[in-house]
Amino acid sequence: MTLYDIEACAPAVHSNGNSKESLVEEWYAFHEALQEAIDLIPSESFHRRNHYLKANCVRASQEGNPEHFRRHLTSTLLQLRSYADHMGEHIDTL
């Protein structure tokens, strides 16, 4: 997901809805939860001795490569965190 995608898909904030502060707090809490999830992704133990990926879950070129899966998982969480950042920082302009 690119910044363009985030901006294009970001929901508009209703003028008669919750306060700006409460919306920013919610997006900040979401950001913090995602950061915690990123920090907690196993890294030292996430290797072939402890984990393997099933062939039907990955491309053949990455079969059995848990490091590839960990990087993909981290990348996905970072994209979600970018979305939360954008929403929290641009709540006035949405």
PyMOL Python script that loads the backbone (N, CA, C, O; Angstrom):
from pymol import cmd

cmd.read_pdbstr("""\
ATOM      1  N   MET A   1       0.849  -1.170   0.000  1.00  0.00           N
ATOM      2  CA  MET A   1       0.000   0.000   0.000  1.00  0.00           C
ATOM      3  C   MET A   1       0.898   1.238   0.000  1.00  0.00           C
ATOM      4  O   MET A   1       1.793   1.378   0.834  1.00  0.00           O
ATOM      5  N   THR A   2       0.640   2.111  -0.937  1.00  0.00           N
ATOM      6  CA  THR A   2       1.425   3.337  -1.030  1.00  0.00           C
ATOM      7  C   THR A   2       0.714   4.460  -0.279  1.00  0.00           C
ATOM      8  O   THR A   2      -0.443   4.320   0.118  1.00  0.00           O
ATOM      9  N   LEU A   3       1.423   5.579  -0.088  1.00  0.00           N
ATOM     10  CA  LEU A   3       0.796   6.733   0.546  1.00  0.00           C
ATOM     11  C   LEU A   3      -0.393   7.201  -0.282  1.00  0.00           C
ATOM     12  O   LEU A   3      -1.404   7.634   0.271  1.00  0.00           O
ATOM     13  N   TYR A   4      -0.279   7.117  -1.592  1.00  0.00           N
ATOM     14  CA  TYR A   4      -1.402   7.485  -2.468  1.00  0.00           C
ATOM     15  C   TYR A   4      -2.620   6.613  -2.165  1.00  0.00           C
ATOM     16  O   TYR A   4      -3.740   7.112  -2.065  1.00  0.00           O
ATOM     17  N   ASP A   5      -2.391   5.304  -2.021  1.00  0.00           N
ATOM     18  CA  ASP A   5      -3.491   4.388  -1.697  1.00  0.00           C
ATOM     19  C   ASP A   5      -4.123   4.745  -0.361  1.00  0.00           C
ATOM     20  O   ASP A   5      -5.345   4.727  -0.212  1.00  0.00           O
ATOM     21  N   ILE A   6      -3.272   5.071   0.612  1.00  0.00           N
ATOM     22  CA  ILE A   6      -3.774   5.437   1.932  1.00  0.00           C
ATOM     23  C   ILE A   6      -4.638   6.684   1.838  1.00  0.00           C
ATOM     24  O   ILE A   6      -5.740   6.724   2.385  1.00  0.00           O
ATOM     25  N   GLU A   7      -4.140   7.702   1.145  1.00  0.00           N
ATOM     26  CA  GLU A   7      -4.897   8.945   1.024  1.00  0.00           C
ATOM     27  C   GLU A   7      -6.190   8.730   0.249  1.00  0.00           C
ATOM     28  O   GLU A   7      -7.229   9.292   0.596  1.00  0.00           O
ATOM     29  N   ALA A   8      -6.124   7.916  -0.801  1.00  0.00           N
ATOM     30  CA  ALA A   8      -7.314   7.678  -1.620  1.00  0.00           C
ATOM     31  C   ALA A   8      -8.379   6.890  -0.868  1.00  0.00           C
ATOM     32  O   ALA A   8      -9.571   7.091  -1.100  1.00  0.00           O
ATOM     33  N   CYS A   9      -7.974   6.011   0.012  1.00  0.00           N
ATOM     34  CA  CYS A   9      -8.920   5.133   0.712  1.00  0.00           C
ATOM     35  C   CYS A   9      -9.291   5.620   2.104  1.00  0.00           C
ATOM     36  O   CYS A   9     -10.189   5.063   2.735  1.00  0.00           O
ATOM     37  N   ALA A  10      -8.618   6.643   2.587  1.00  0.00           N
ATOM     38  CA  ALA A  10      -8.879   7.115   3.946  1.00  0.00           C
ATOM     39  C   ALA A  10     -10.309   7.610   4.063  1.00  0.00           C
ATOM     40  O   ALA A  10     -10.773   8.368   3.212  1.00  0.00           O
ATOM     41  N   PRO A  11     -11.008   7.195   5.097  1.00  0.00           N
ATOM     42  CA  PRO A  11     -12.389   7.656   5.271  1.00  0.00           C
ATOM     43  C   PRO A  11     -12.431   9.137   5.632  1.00  0.00           C
ATOM     44  O   PRO A  11     -11.537   9.654   6.302  1.00  0.00           O
ATOM     45  N   ALA A  12     -13.470   9.797   5.182  1.00  0.00           N
ATOM     46  CA  ALA A  12     -13.664  11.202   5.537  1.00  0.00           C
ATOM     47  C   ALA A  12     -14.212  11.281   6.955  1.00  0.00           C
ATOM     48  O   ALA A  12     -15.014  10.444   7.369  1.00  0.00           O
ATOM     49  N   VAL A  13     -13.777  12.283   7.686  1.00  0.00           N
ATOM     50  CA  VAL A  13     -14.241  12.475   9.053  1.00  0.00           C
ATOM     51  C   VAL A  13     -15.508  13.320   9.015  1.00  0.00           C
ATOM     52  O   VAL A  13     -15.529  14.399   8.422  1.00  0.00           O
ATOM     53  N   HIS A  14     -16.546  12.828   9.641  1.00  0.00           N
ATOM     54  CA  HIS A  14     -17.825  13.525   9.672  1.00  0.00           C
ATOM     55  C   HIS A  14     -17.740  14.712  10.621  1.00  0.00           C
ATOM     56  O   HIS A  14     -17.256  14.579  11.745  1.00  0.00           O
ATOM     57  N   SER A  15     -18.202  15.857  10.177  1.00  0.00           N
ATOM     58  CA  SER A  15     -18.077  17.072  10.988  1.00  0.00           C
ATOM     59  C   SER A  15     -18.930  17.037  12.255  1.00  0.00           C
ATOM     60  O   SER A  15     -18.645  17.770  13.202  1.00  0.00           O
ATOM     61  N   ASN A  16     -19.954  16.214  12.291  1.00  0.00           N
ATOM     62  CA  ASN A  16     -20.799  16.123  13.482  1.00  0.00           C
ATOM     63  C   ASN A  16     -20.482  14.886  14.320  1.00  0.00           C
ATOM     64  O   ASN A  16     -21.269  14.491  15.180  1.00  0.00           O
ATOM     65  N   GLY A  17     -19.337  14.288  14.065  1.00  0.00           N
ATOM     66  CA  GLY A  17     -18.965  13.070  14.786  1.00  0.00           C
ATOM     67  C   GLY A  17     -18.166  13.368  16.039  1.00  0.00           C
ATOM     68  O   GLY A  17     -18.282  14.444  16.626  1.00  0.00           O
ATOM     69  N   ASN A  18     -17.366  12.418  16.435  1.00  0.00           N
ATOM     70  CA  ASN A  18     -16.533  12.558  17.631  1.00  0.00           C
ATOM     71  C   ASN A  18     -15.535  13.702  17.465  1.00  0.00           C
ATOM     72  O   ASN A  18     -15.296  14.184  16.357  1.00  0.00           O
ATOM     73  N   SER A  19     -14.967  14.119  18.572  1.00  0.00           N
ATOM     74  CA  SER A  19     -14.003  15.218  18.545  1.00  0.00           C
ATOM     75  C   SER A  19     -12.716  14.779  17.846  1.00  0.00           C
ATOM     76  O   SER A  19     -12.394  13.593  17.778  1.00  0.00           O
ATOM     77  N   LYS A  20     -11.996  15.767  17.332  1.00  0.00           N
ATOM     78  CA  LYS A  20     -10.711  15.508  16.699  1.00  0.00           C
ATOM     79  C   LYS A  20      -9.794  14.789  17.673  1.00  0.00           C
ATOM     80  O   LYS A  20      -9.115  13.833  17.298  1.00  0.00           O
ATOM     81  N   GLU A  21      -9.769  15.243  18.922  1.00  0.00           N
ATOM     82  CA  GLU A  21      -8.878  14.663  19.921  1.00  0.00           C
ATOM     83  C   GLU A  21      -9.149  13.175  20.134  1.00  0.00           C
ATOM     84  O   GLU A  21      -8.218  12.374  20.219  1.00  0.00           O
ATOM     85  N   SER A  22     -10.430  12.810  20.219  1.00  0.00           N
ATOM     86  CA  SER A  22     -10.746  11.394  20.448  1.00  0.00           C
ATOM     87  C   SER A  22     -10.383  10.538  19.239  1.00  0.00           C
ATOM     88  O   SER A  22      -9.960   9.392  19.392  1.00  0.00           O
ATOM     89  N   LEU A  23     -10.546  11.091  18.038  1.00  0.00           N
ATOM     90  CA  LEU A  23     -10.178  10.349  16.839  1.00  0.00           C
ATOM     91  C   LEU A  23      -8.656  10.171  16.762  1.00  0.00           C
ATOM     92  O   LEU A  23      -8.169   9.087  16.440  1.00  0.00           O
ATOM     93  N   VAL A  24      -7.921  11.230  17.058  1.00  0.00           N
ATOM     94  CA  VAL A  24      -6.460  11.147  17.045  1.00  0.00           C
ATOM     95  C   VAL A  24      -5.990  10.140  18.089  1.00  0.00           C
ATOM     96  O   VAL A  24      -5.078   9.357  17.824  1.00  0.00           O
ATOM     97  N   GLU A  25      -6.599  10.150  19.268  1.00  0.00           N
ATOM     98  CA  GLU A  25      -6.231   9.198  20.324  1.00  0.00           C
ATOM     99  C   GLU A  25      -6.445   7.759  19.866  1.00  0.00           C
ATOM    100  O   GLU A  25      -5.607   6.895  20.125  1.00  0.00           O
ATOM    101  N   GLU A  26      -7.558   7.498  19.188  1.00  0.00           N
ATOM    102  CA  GLU A  26      -7.822   6.144  18.710  1.00  0.00           C
ATOM    103  C   GLU A  26      -6.789   5.706  17.681  1.00  0.00           C
ATOM    104  O   GLU A  26      -6.295   4.580  17.739  1.00  0.00           O
ATOM    105  N   TRP A  27      -6.456   6.591  16.732  1.00  0.00           N
ATOM    106  CA  TRP A  27      -5.458   6.241  15.716  1.00  0.00           C
ATOM    107  C   TRP A  27      -4.088   6.075  16.345  1.00  0.00           C
ATOM    108  O   TRP A  27      -3.314   5.216  15.922  1.00  0.00           O
ATOM    109  N   TYR A  28      -3.774   6.888  17.357  1.00  0.00           N
ATOM    110  CA  TYR A  28      -2.495   6.754  18.047  1.00  0.00           C
ATOM    111  C   TYR A  28      -2.431   5.407  18.777  1.00  0.00           C
ATOM    112  O   TYR A  28      -1.404   4.730  18.743  1.00  0.00           O
ATOM    113  N   ALA A  29      -3.516   5.027  19.428  1.00  0.00           N
ATOM    114  CA  ALA A  29      -3.557   3.734  20.130  1.00  0.00           C
ATOM    115  C   ALA A  29      -3.381   2.584  19.141  1.00  0.00           C
ATOM    116  O   ALA A  29      -2.693   1.607  19.435  1.00  0.00           O
ATOM    117  N   PHE A  30      -4.002   2.701  17.972  1.00  0.00           N
ATOM    118  CA  PHE A  30      -3.855   1.685  16.925  1.00  0.00           C
ATOM    119  C   PHE A  30      -2.402   1.612  16.471  1.00  0.00           C
ATOM    120  O   PHE A  30      -1.844   0.525  16.321  1.00  0.00           O
ATOM    121  N   HIS A  31      -1.796   2.776  16.255  1.00  0.00           N
ATOM    122  CA  HIS A  31      -0.385   2.839  15.871  1.00  0.00           C
ATOM    123  C   HIS A  31       0.486   2.145  16.923  1.00  0.00           C
ATOM    124  O   HIS A  31       1.358   1.347  16.579  1.00  0.00           O
ATOM    125  N   GLU A  32       0.254   2.443  18.180  1.00  0.00           N
ATOM    126  CA  GLU A  32       1.052   1.859  19.263  1.00  0.00           C
ATOM    127  C   GLU A  32       0.878   0.342  19.322  1.00  0.00           C
ATOM    128  O   GLU A  32       1.847  -0.382  19.548  1.00  0.00           O
ATOM    129  N   ALA A  33      -0.338  -0.141  19.124  1.00  0.00           N
ATOM    130  CA  ALA A  33      -0.581  -1.586  19.136  1.00  0.00           C
ATOM    131  C   ALA A  33       0.148  -2.263  17.979  1.00  0.00           C
ATOM    132  O   ALA A  33       0.707  -3.348  18.142  1.00  0.00           O
ATOM    133  N   LEU A  34       0.142  -1.621  16.813  1.00  0.00           N
ATOM    134  CA  LEU A  34       0.866  -2.178  15.676  1.00  0.00           C
ATOM    135  C   LEU A  34       2.371  -2.183  15.927  1.00  0.00           C
ATOM    136  O   LEU A  34       3.059  -3.142  15.578  1.00  0.00           O
ATOM    137  N   GLN A  35       2.879  -1.116  16.530  1.00  0.00           N
ATOM    138  CA  GLN A  35       4.305  -1.066  16.836  1.00  0.00           C
ATOM    139  C   GLN A  35       4.670  -2.179  17.814  1.00  0.00           C
ATOM    140  O   GLN A  35       5.716  -2.812  17.674  1.00  0.00           O
ATOM    141  N   GLU A  36       3.821  -2.413  18.792  1.00  0.00           N
ATOM    142  CA  GLU A  36       4.082  -3.501  19.743  1.00  0.00           C
ATOM    143  C   GLU A  36       4.086  -4.851  19.021  1.00  0.00           C
ATOM    144  O   GLU A  36       4.931  -5.705  19.291  1.00  0.00           O
ATOM    145  N   ALA A  37       3.131  -5.032  18.098  1.00  0.00           N
ATOM    146  CA  ALA A  37       3.090  -6.283  17.333  1.00  0.00           C
ATOM    147  C   ALA A  37       4.366  -6.453  16.505  1.00  0.00           C
ATOM    148  O   ALA A  37       4.918  -7.551  16.431  1.00  0.00           O
ATOM    149  N   ILE A  38       4.831  -5.370  15.884  1.00  0.00           N
ATOM    150  CA  ILE A  38       6.073  -5.426  15.105  1.00  0.00           C
ATOM    151  C   ILE A  38       7.240  -5.809  16.014  1.00  0.00           C
ATOM    152  O   ILE A  38       8.062  -6.654  15.659  1.00  0.00           O
ATOM    153  N   ASP A  39       7.304  -5.185  17.178  1.00  0.00           N
ATOM    154  CA  ASP A  39       8.388  -5.465  18.120  1.00  0.00           C
ATOM    155  C   ASP A  39       8.365  -6.906  18.629  1.00  0.00           C
ATOM    156  O   ASP A  39       9.406  -7.460  18.983  1.00  0.00           O
ATOM    157  N   LEU A  40       7.179  -7.510  18.666  1.00  0.00           N
ATOM    158  CA  LEU A  40       7.041  -8.855  19.225  1.00  0.00           C
ATOM    159  C   LEU A  40       7.146  -9.976  18.197  1.00  0.00           C
ATOM    160  O   LEU A  40       7.087 -11.151  18.560  1.00  0.00           O
ATOM    161  N   ILE A  41       7.300  -9.631  16.922  1.00  0.00           N
ATOM    162  CA  ILE A  41       7.459 -10.689  15.915  1.00  0.00           C
ATOM    163  C   ILE A  41       8.741 -11.451  16.240  1.00  0.00           C
ATOM    164  O   ILE A  41       9.803 -10.845  16.384  1.00  0.00           O
ATOM    165  N   PRO A  42       8.649 -12.765  16.354  1.00  0.00           N
ATOM    166  CA  PRO A  42       9.850 -13.535  16.665  1.00  0.00           C
ATOM    167  C   PRO A  42      10.937 -13.297  15.619  1.00  0.00           C
ATOM    168  O   PRO A  42      10.661 -13.297  14.419  1.00  0.00           O
ATOM    169  N   SER A  43      12.149 -13.097  16.070  1.00  0.00           N
ATOM    170  CA  SER A  43      13.237 -12.919  15.110  1.00  0.00           C
ATOM    171  C   SER A  43      14.331 -13.959  15.333  1.00  0.00           C
ATOM    172  O   SER A  43      14.725 -14.651  14.395  1.00  0.00           O
ATOM    173  N   GLU A  44      14.814 -14.073  16.537  1.00  0.00           N
ATOM    174  CA  GLU A  44      15.907 -15.012  16.790  1.00  0.00           C
ATOM    175  C   GLU A  44      15.470 -16.460  16.582  1.00  0.00           C
ATOM    176  O   GLU A  44      16.237 -17.269  16.059  1.00  0.00           O
ATOM    177  N   SER A  45      14.252 -16.791  16.984  1.00  0.00           N
ATOM    178  CA  SER A  45      13.808 -18.175  16.880  1.00  0.00           C
ATOM    179  C   SER A  45      13.120 -18.476  15.555  1.00  0.00           C
ATOM    180  O   SER A  45      12.726 -19.616  15.308  1.00  0.00           O
ATOM    181  N   PHE A  46      12.972 -17.470  14.704  1.00  0.00           N
ATOM    182  CA  PHE A  46      12.215 -17.669  13.466  1.00  0.00           C
ATOM    183  C   PHE A  46      13.159 -18.113  12.349  1.00  0.00           C
ATOM    184  O   PHE A  46      13.519 -17.328  11.472  1.00  0.00           O
ATOM    185  N   HIS A  47      13.545 -19.365  12.397  1.00  0.00           N
ATOM    186  CA  HIS A  47      14.393 -19.942  11.360  1.00  0.00           C
ATOM    187  C   HIS A  47      13.952 -21.370  11.113  1.00  0.00           C
ATOM    188  O   HIS A  47      13.072 -21.882  11.805  1.00  0.00           O
ATOM    189  N   ARG A  48      14.552 -22.008  10.140  1.00  0.00           N
ATOM    190  CA  ARG A  48      14.100 -23.326   9.666  1.00  0.00           C
ATOM    191  C   ARG A  48      14.174 -24.415  10.730  1.00  0.00           C
ATOM    192  O   ARG A  48      13.453 -25.409  10.641  1.00  0.00           O
ATOM    193  N   ARG A  49      15.007 -24.253  11.705  1.00  0.00           N
ATOM    194  CA  ARG A  49      15.079 -25.286  12.739  1.00  0.00           C
ATOM    195  C   ARG A  49      13.790 -25.322  13.562  1.00  0.00           C
ATOM    196  O   ARG A  49      13.375 -26.382  14.031  1.00  0.00           O
ATOM    197  N   ASN A  50      13.156 -24.144  13.733  1.00  0.00           N
ATOM    198  CA  ASN A  50      11.952 -24.068  14.563  1.00  0.00           C
ATOM    199  C   ASN A  50      10.656 -23.947  13.762  1.00  0.00           C
ATOM    200  O   ASN A  50       9.591 -24.336  14.241  1.00  0.00           O
ATOM    201  N   HIS A  51      10.741 -23.414  12.557  1.00  0.00           N
ATOM    202  CA  HIS A  51       9.536 -23.184  11.764  1.00  0.00           C
ATOM    203  C   HIS A  51       9.764 -23.624  10.321  1.00  0.00           C
ATOM    204  O   HIS A  51      10.879 -23.540   9.807  1.00  0.00           O
ATOM    205  N   TYR A  52       8.722 -24.083   9.688  1.00  0.00           N
ATOM    206  CA  TYR A  52       8.754 -24.311   8.250  1.00  0.00           C
ATOM    207  C   TYR A  52       7.404 -23.893   7.715  1.00  0.00           C
ATOM    208  O   TYR A  52       6.398 -23.937   8.423  1.00  0.00           O
ATOM    209  N   LEU A  53       7.390 -23.491   6.471  1.00  0.00           N
ATOM    210  CA  LEU A  53       6.150 -23.065   5.840  1.00  0.00           C
ATOM    211  C   LEU A  53       5.630 -24.178   4.956  1.00  0.00           C
ATOM    212  O   LEU A  53       6.397 -24.871   4.288  1.00  0.00           O
ATOM    213  N   LYS A  54       4.328 -24.338   4.960  1.00  0.00           N
ATOM    214  CA  LYS A  54       3.701 -25.352   4.126  1.00  0.00           C
ATOM    215  C   LYS A  54       3.767 -24.919   2.664  1.00  0.00           C
ATOM    216  O   LYS A  54       3.659 -23.734   2.347  1.00  0.00           O
ATOM    217  N   ALA A  55       3.940 -25.876   1.802  1.00  0.00           N
ATOM    218  CA  ALA A  55       4.111 -25.587   0.377  1.00  0.00           C
ATOM    219  C   ALA A  55       2.914 -24.847  -0.215  1.00  0.00           C
ATOM    220  O   ALA A  55       3.094 -24.021  -1.110  1.00  0.00           O
ATOM    221  N   ASN A  56       1.718 -25.115   0.251  1.00  0.00           N
ATOM    222  CA  ASN A  56       0.533 -24.476  -0.330  1.00  0.00           C
ATOM    223  C   ASN A  56       0.336 -23.044   0.162  1.00  0.00           C
ATOM    224  O   ASN A  56      -0.598 -22.376  -0.281  1.00  0.00           O
ATOM    225  N   CYS A  57       1.186 -22.555   1.061  1.00  0.00           N
ATOM    226  CA  CYS A  57       1.051 -21.208   1.611  1.00  0.00           C
ATOM    227  C   CYS A  57       2.053 -20.218   1.040  1.00  0.00           C
ATOM    228  O   CYS A  57       1.954 -19.021   1.307  1.00  0.00           O
ATOM    229  N   VAL A  58       2.996 -20.685   0.274  1.00  0.00           N
ATOM    230  CA  VAL A  58       4.039 -19.797  -0.240  1.00  0.00           C
ATOM    231  C   VAL A  58       4.351 -20.135  -1.687  1.00  0.00           C
ATOM    232  O   VAL A  58       4.008 -21.210  -2.177  1.00  0.00           O
ATOM    233  N   ARG A  59       5.004 -19.207  -2.358  1.00  0.00           N
ATOM    234  CA  ARG A  59       5.470 -19.477  -3.717  1.00  0.00           C
ATOM    235  C   ARG A  59       6.575 -20.521  -3.659  1.00  0.00           C
ATOM    236  O   ARG A  59       7.276 -20.645  -2.654  1.00  0.00           O
ATOM    237  N   ALA A  60       6.720 -21.252  -4.719  1.00  0.00           N
ATOM    238  CA  ALA A  60       7.714 -22.324  -4.757  1.00  0.00           C
ATOM    239  C   ALA A  60       9.115 -21.809  -4.461  1.00  0.00           C
ATOM    240  O   ALA A  60       9.910 -22.500  -3.825  1.00  0.00           O
ATOM    241  N   SER A  61       9.422 -20.597  -4.918  1.00  0.00           N
ATOM    242  CA  SER A  61      10.767 -20.062  -4.701  1.00  0.00           C
ATOM    243  C   SER A  61      11.044 -19.769  -3.231  1.00  0.00           C
ATOM    244  O   SER A  61      12.204 -19.682  -2.828  1.00  0.00           O
ATOM    245  N   GLN A  62      10.005 -19.616  -2.431  1.00  0.00           N
ATOM    246  CA  GLN A  62      10.185 -19.305  -1.014  1.00  0.00           C
ATOM    247  C   GLN A  62       9.763 -20.458  -0.110  1.00  0.00           C
ATOM    248  O   GLN A  62       9.696 -20.300   1.109  1.00  0.00           O
ATOM    249  N   GLU A  63       9.482 -21.607  -0.696  1.00  0.00           N
ATOM    250  CA  GLU A  63       8.997 -22.735   0.085  1.00  0.00           C
ATOM    251  C   GLU A  63       9.942 -23.073   1.231  1.00  0.00           C
ATOM    252  O   GLU A  63      11.145 -23.241   1.035  1.00  0.00           O
ATOM    253  N   GLY A  64       9.386 -23.168   2.406  1.00  0.00           N
ATOM    254  CA  GLY A  64      10.153 -23.548   3.580  1.00  0.00           C
ATOM    255  C   GLY A  64      11.016 -22.442   4.149  1.00  0.00           C
ATOM    256  O   GLY A  64      11.835 -22.706   5.029  1.00  0.00           O
ATOM    257  N   ASN A  65      10.866 -21.213   3.680  1.00  0.00           N
ATOM    258  CA  ASN A  65      11.715 -20.116   4.140  1.00  0.00           C
ATOM    259  C   ASN A  65      10.950 -19.248   5.129  1.00  0.00           C
ATOM    260  O   ASN A  65      10.238 -18.332   4.719  1.00  0.00           O
ATOM    261  N   PRO A  66      11.085 -19.519   6.420  1.00  0.00           N
ATOM    262  CA  PRO A  66      10.356 -18.730   7.412  1.00  0.00           C
ATOM    263  C   PRO A  66      10.812 -17.279   7.467  1.00  0.00           C
ATOM    264  O   PRO A  66      10.025 -16.408   7.837  1.00  0.00           O
ATOM    265  N   GLU A  67      12.065 -16.993   7.108  1.00  0.00           N
ATOM    266  CA  GLU A  67      12.550 -15.620   7.117  1.00  0.00           C
ATOM    267  C   GLU A  67      11.777 -14.767   6.111  1.00  0.00           C
ATOM    268  O   GLU A  67      11.461 -13.610   6.387  1.00  0.00           O
ATOM    269  N   HIS A  68      11.479 -15.332   4.960  1.00  0.00           N
ATOM    270  CA  HIS A  68      10.681 -14.615   3.960  1.00  0.00           C
ATOM    271  C   HIS A  68       9.303 -14.294   4.540  1.00  0.00           C
ATOM    272  O   HIS A  68       8.806 -13.179   4.384  1.00  0.00           O
ATOM    273  N   PHE A  69       8.691 -15.264   5.204  1.00  0.00           N
ATOM    274  CA  PHE A  69       7.374 -15.047   5.812  1.00  0.00           C
ATOM    275  C   PHE A  69       7.450 -13.964   6.889  1.00  0.00           C
ATOM    276  O   PHE A  69       6.565 -13.111   6.965  1.00  0.00           O
ATOM    277  N   ARG A  70       8.491 -13.986   7.720  1.00  0.00           N
ATOM    278  CA  ARG A  70       8.642 -12.983   8.773  1.00  0.00           C
ATOM    279  C   ARG A  70       8.790 -11.588   8.172  1.00  0.00           C
ATOM    280  O   ARG A  70       8.198 -10.630   8.671  1.00  0.00           O
ATOM    281  N   ARG A  71       9.577 -11.471   7.102  1.00  0.00           N
ATOM    282  CA  ARG A  71       9.735 -10.167   6.442  1.00  0.00           C
ATOM    283  C   ARG A  71       8.409  -9.695   5.853  1.00  0.00           C
ATOM    284  O   ARG A  71       8.075  -8.514   5.947  1.00  0.00           O
ATOM    285  N   HIS A  72       7.654 -10.605   5.249  1.00  0.00           N
ATOM    286  CA  HIS A  72       6.354 -10.251   4.680  1.00  0.00           C
ATOM    287  C   HIS A  72       5.387  -9.806   5.781  1.00  0.00           C
ATOM    288  O   HIS A  72       4.672  -8.817   5.616  1.00  0.00           O
ATOM    289  N   LEU A  73       5.364 -10.517   6.882  1.00  0.00           N
ATOM    290  CA  LEU A  73       4.512 -10.157   8.009  1.00  0.00           C
ATOM    291  C   LEU A  73       4.890  -8.784   8.558  1.00  0.00           C
ATOM    292  O   LEU A  73       4.018  -7.957   8.823  1.00  0.00           O
ATOM    293  N   THR A  74       6.182  -8.543   8.727  1.00  0.00           N
ATOM    294  CA  THR A  74       6.656  -7.245   9.203  1.00  0.00           C
ATOM    295  C   THR A  74       6.265  -6.144   8.234  1.00  0.00           C
ATOM    296  O   THR A  74       5.802  -5.083   8.654  1.00  0.00           O
ATOM    297  N   SER A  75       6.442  -6.379   6.954  1.00  0.00           N
ATOM    298  CA  SER A  75       6.095  -5.389   5.933  1.00  0.00           C
ATOM    299  C   SER A  75       4.606  -5.044   5.981  1.00  0.00           C
ATOM    300  O   SER A  75       4.233  -3.876   5.866  1.00  0.00           O
ATOM    301  N   THR A  76       3.775  -6.040   6.147  1.00  0.00           N
ATOM    302  CA  THR A  76       2.328  -5.814   6.222  1.00  0.00           C
ATOM    303  C   THR A  76       1.974  -4.961   7.440  1.00  0.00           C
ATOM    304  O   THR A  76       1.179  -4.028   7.334  1.00  0.00           O
ATOM    305  N   LEU A  77       2.556  -5.275   8.582  1.00  0.00           N
ATOM    306  CA  LEU A  77       2.300  -4.484   9.792  1.00  0.00           C
ATOM    307  C   LEU A  77       2.814  -3.056   9.651  1.00  0.00           C
ATOM    308  O   LEU A  77       2.179  -2.118  10.134  1.00  0.00           O
ATOM    309  N   LEU A  78       3.956  -2.885   8.994  1.00  0.00           N
ATOM    310  CA  LEU A  78       4.489  -1.535   8.767  1.00  0.00           C
ATOM    311  C   LEU A  78       3.560  -0.723   7.862  1.00  0.00           C
ATOM    312  O   LEU A  78       3.396   0.480   8.061  1.00  0.00           O
ATOM    313  N   GLN A  79       2.959  -1.374   6.878  1.00  0.00           N
ATOM    314  CA  GLN A  79       1.998  -0.681   6.010  1.00  0.00           C
ATOM    315  C   GLN A  79       0.774  -0.243   6.814  1.00  0.00           C
ATOM    316  O   GLN A  79       0.287   0.876   6.649  1.00  0.00           O
ATOM    317  N   LEU A  80       0.285  -1.115   7.672  1.00  0.00           N
ATOM    318  CA  LEU A  80      -0.851  -0.748   8.522  1.00  0.00           C
ATOM    319  C   LEU A  80      -0.485   0.397   9.455  1.00  0.00           C
ATOM    320  O   LEU A  80      -1.292   1.297   9.688  1.00  0.00           O
ATOM    321  N   ARG A  81       0.735   0.364   9.989  1.00  0.00           N
ATOM    322  CA  ARG A  81       1.182   1.442  10.871  1.00  0.00           C
ATOM    323  C   ARG A  81       1.268   2.761  10.103  1.00  0.00           C
ATOM    324  O   ARG A  81       0.936   3.815  10.644  1.00  0.00           O
ATOM    325  N   SER A  82       1.707   2.709   8.861  1.00  0.00           N
ATOM    326  CA  SER A  82       1.747   3.920   8.024  1.00  0.00           C
ATOM    327  C   SER A  82       0.348   4.488   7.826  1.00  0.00           C
ATOM    328  O   SER A  82       0.156   5.703   7.829  1.00  0.00           O
ATOM    329  N   TYR A  83      -0.613   3.613   7.657  1.00  0.00           N
ATOM    330  CA  TYR A  83      -2.006   4.043   7.519  1.00  0.00           C
ATOM    331  C   TYR A  83      -2.462   4.734   8.801  1.00  0.00           C
ATOM    332  O   TYR A  83      -3.068   5.805   8.749  1.00  0.00           O
ATOM    333  N   ALA A  84      -2.176   4.131   9.943  1.00  0.00           N
ATOM    334  CA  ALA A  84      -2.560   4.730  11.221  1.00  0.00           C
ATOM    335  C   ALA A  84      -1.868   6.079  11.412  1.00  0.00           C
ATOM    336  O   ALA A  84      -2.487   7.034  11.882  1.00  0.00           O
ATOM    337  N   ASP A  85      -0.588   6.160  11.048  1.00  0.00           N
ATOM    338  CA  ASP A  85       0.141   7.427  11.145  1.00  0.00           C
ATOM    339  C   ASP A  85      -0.530   8.502  10.303  1.00  0.00           C
ATOM    340  O   ASP A  85      -0.771   9.615  10.769  1.00  0.00           O
ATOM    341  N   HIS A  86      -0.824   8.154   9.071  1.00  0.00           N
ATOM    342  CA  HIS A  86      -1.437   9.122   8.157  1.00  0.00           C
ATOM    343  C   HIS A  86      -2.782   9.609   8.699  1.00  0.00           C
ATOM    344  O   HIS A  86      -3.067  10.806   8.681  1.00  0.00           O
ATOM    345  N   MET A  87      -3.586   8.696   9.170  1.00  0.00           N
ATOM    346  CA  MET A  87      -4.904   9.077   9.674  1.00  0.00           C
ATOM    347  C   MET A  87      -4.774   9.998  10.882  1.00  0.00           C
ATOM    348  O   MET A  87      -5.478  11.003  10.982  1.00  0.00           O
ATOM    349  N   GLY A  88      -3.882   9.655  11.790  1.00  0.00           N
ATOM    350  CA  GLY A  88      -3.710  10.478  12.984  1.00  0.00           C
ATOM    351  C   GLY A  88      -3.137  11.853  12.690  1.00  0.00           C
ATOM    352  O   GLY A  88      -3.514  12.839  13.323  1.00  0.00           O
ATOM    353  N   GLU A  89      -2.227  11.917  11.729  1.00  0.00           N
ATOM    354  CA  GLU A  89      -1.571  13.181  11.413  1.00  0.00           C
ATOM    355  C   GLU A  89      -2.400  14.101  10.528  1.00  0.00           C
ATOM    356  O   GLU A  89      -2.197  15.315  10.537  1.00  0.00           O
ATOM    357  N   HIS A  90      -3.323  13.544   9.769  1.00  0.00           N
ATOM    358  CA  HIS A  90      -4.073  14.340   8.810  1.00  0.00           C
ATOM    359  C   HIS A  90      -5.569  14.363   9.098  1.00  0.00           C
ATOM    360  O   HIS A  90      -6.379  14.544   8.189  1.00  0.00           O
ATOM    361  N   ILE A  91      -5.927  14.182  10.345  1.00  0.00           N
ATOM    362  CA  ILE A  91      -7.345  14.120  10.710  1.00  0.00           C
ATOM    363  C   ILE A  91      -8.069  15.413  10.339  1.00  0.00           C
ATOM    364  O   ILE A  91      -9.263  15.380  10.038  1.00  0.00           O
ATOM    365  N   ASP A  92      -7.373  16.544  10.353  1.00  0.00           N
ATOM    366  CA  ASP A  92      -7.991  17.819   9.986  1.00  0.00           C
ATOM    367  C   ASP A  92      -8.332  17.903   8.512  1.00  0.00           C
ATOM    368  O   ASP A  92      -9.315  18.538   8.130  1.00  0.00           O
ATOM    369  N   THR A  93      -7.521  17.265   7.686  1.00  0.00           N
ATOM    370  CA  THR A  93      -7.684  17.441   6.254  1.00  0.00           C
ATOM    371  C   THR A  93      -8.570  16.390   5.618  1.00  0.00           C
ATOM    372  O   THR A  93      -8.853  16.478   4.424  1.00  0.00           O
ATOM    373  N   LEU A  94      -9.009  15.416   6.359  1.00  0.00           N
ATOM    374  CA  LEU A  94      -9.836  14.356   5.785  1.00  0.00           C
ATOM    375  C   LEU A  94     -11.291  14.766   5.743  1.00  0.00           C
ATOM    376  O   LEU A  94     -12.136  13.995   5.289  1.00  0.00           O
TER     377      LEU A  94
END
""", "prot")
cmd.dss("prot")
cmd.show_as("cartoon", "prot")
cmd.util.cbc("prot")
cmd.orient("prot")
